[in-house]
Amino acid sequence: MNTTVSEIDHIKEMLPVLPETALHELRTFVDYLADRERRRKELVERVLKAEKSPETIRCATPDEFIQAIMSADNVEN
């Protein structure tokens, strides 16, 4: 994380000044940001894993991509 201790301390100092509604909004927003970051990390991990997989199929066009998906669905069923 690039957040410094002084930035965190500054945020902590501001919290007691905020009304309860603002604290609720802040909590909701922070939860949203944390969820987005968690999802981003999961996506990066999946993409990196897929790139390392020998089964990765390279597609030059969206039509090829859709065809690869349809073919994969047929194999699984």
MARDO-907581 format. One record per atom (N, C-alpha, C, CB): z, y, x; residue in three letters. Coordinates in steps of 0.1 Angstrom, whole numbers, plus 5000, padded with zeros to 4 digits. Each point is the difference from the previous one (the first is absolute). Last residue first. Glycine has a CB too. Layout:
# residues N
ZYXala ...
# end
This chain:
# residues 77
478446974793asn 500249944986asn 499449865000asn 499950224990asn 499950065050glu 501449984996glu 500249924987glu 500650215013glu 495149935002val 500549905009val 501449964997val 498550095018val 499350274959asn 499449874996asn 500649895009asn 497950124992asn 503350325018asp 500649964988asp 499549874995asp 500250244994asp 497849955044ala 501449965003ala 500749954988ala 500050165019ala 495750034976ser 499949875006ser 501449955003ser 497850065010ser 501950374974met 499749914989met 499949865006met 498850184987met 501950175043ile 501249984992ile 499749894989ile 500750245004ile 495749895023ala 501049925008ala 501349984992ala 499150105021ala 497650184960gln 499549865001gln 501049915007gln 497650084999gln 503250385001ile 500249944987ile 499649864999ile 499750224990ile 499350015049phe 501449994999phe 500449934987phe 500350215014phe 495249914994glu 500449885008glu 501549974999glu 498150055016glu 500350344964asp 499549884992asp 500349885008asp 498250134991asp 502850295029pro 500949964989pro 499649884992pro 500550244998pro 497849795053thr 499950084988thr 501049964989thr 497550025005thr 502449785039ala 499350125003ala 499950094988ala 498849885017ala 504949734999cys 499050034990cys 499450145004cys 501349874982cys 501749685040arg 499650145002arg 498950034990arg 500550005024arg 503849644978ile 498650014997ile 499650155001ile 500049804985ile 504149855036thr 499650134995thr 498550014998thr 502050105011thr 500849545007glu 499449984987glu 499550134994glu 501449804996glu 501250145045pro 498649965002pro 499249994987pro 500849885021pro 503450464988ser 499749874994ser 498549975004ser 501750044981ser 500650385029lys 500149895010lys 499649874995lys 501950125009lys 498050264963glu 499150025011glu 500149905011glu 500250244995glu 502849754968ala 498749964996ala 499050025011ala 500650064977ala 503850095030lys 499949855000lys 498649954996lys 502550004993lys 498350465007leu 500049955013leu 500049855001leu 501350205007leu 499050004951val 498750035005val 500049955015val 499850204985val 504349764992arg 499049924994arg 498650025006arg 501350004979arg 502250295034glu 500249865005glu 499049904995glu 502550055001glu 497450394983val 499650005014val 500249865006val 500650245002val 500949844954leu 498650005001leu 499549995014leu 499950134979leu 504749915014glu 499549874996glu 498549995000glu 502049984985glu 500050445024lys 500249905011lys 499649864997lys 501950145007lys 497850194960arg 499050035010arg 500249905012arg 500050254994arg 503149744970arg 498749954996arg 498950025011arg 500650044976arg 503650155030arg 500249865001arg 498649934996arg 502550024993arg 497850445004glu 500049965014glu 500149855001glu 501150225006glu 499249974951arg 498650025005arg 500049955015arg 499650194984arg 504649824995asp 499149894995asp 498650015005asp 501450004979asp 501650345033ala 500449885006ala 499249884995ala 502350095003ala 497150334976leu 499550005014leu 500349875007leu 500250255000leu 501649804957tyr 498549994999tyr 499450005014tyr 500150124978tyr 504549965019asp 499749864996asp 498549985000asp 502249984986asp 499250465019val 500349925013val 499749854997val 501750175008val 498050124955phe 498950025009phe 500249925013phe 499750234990phe 503849764978thr 498849934995thr 498850025010thr 500850044976thr 503150195034arg 500249855002arg 498849934995arg 502550034997arg 497650434996leu 499849975014leu 500249855002leu 500950235006leu 499949934951glu 498550015003glu 499849965015glu 499750184982glu 504749855004his 499449884994his 498550005003his 501750014982his 500850365033leu 500349885007leu 499449874995leu 502250115006leu 497350294970ala 499250015012ala 500349885009ala 500050254999ala 502749814963thr 498649964996thr 499150005012thr 500450104977thr 504150045029glu 499949864998glu 498549954996glu 502450004993glu 498250445037pro 500549964987pro 499749854998pro 499850234991pro 500849995059leu 499049974989leu 500749964988leu 498449935017leu 503850165025val 499650124994val 499149984987val 500150125023val 501449535009pro 501150054991pro 499750134992pro 501549905016pro 495249915016leu 500249924988leu 501250054991leu 499249815013leu 499250375032met 499550054988met 500449934987met 498150085014met 503149775030glu 500750124997glu 499550074987glu 500350035025glu 497649574992lys 501449974995lys 500750134996lys 500049805015lys 495850245006ile 499949954986ile 501349984994ile 497849905006ile 502150215039his 499750124992his 499849964985his 498850105020his 502049565012asp 501250084998asp 499750124991asp 500949935022asp 495549814992ile 500849934991ile 501250084996ile 499149785009ile 498250395024glu 499350014987glu 500849934990glu 497850015011glu 503749965033ser 500350134995ser 499350024986ser 500250095024ser 499149515001val 501450014994val 500250134994val 500849845017val 494250014985thr 501050025009thr 501450014993thr 498450125016thr 496749624974thr 501050104994thr 501150015010thr 499449944977thr 496849765026asn 499950135007asn 501050104996asn 497649955003asn 502249484997met 500050124992met 500050125009met 501249884981met 
# end
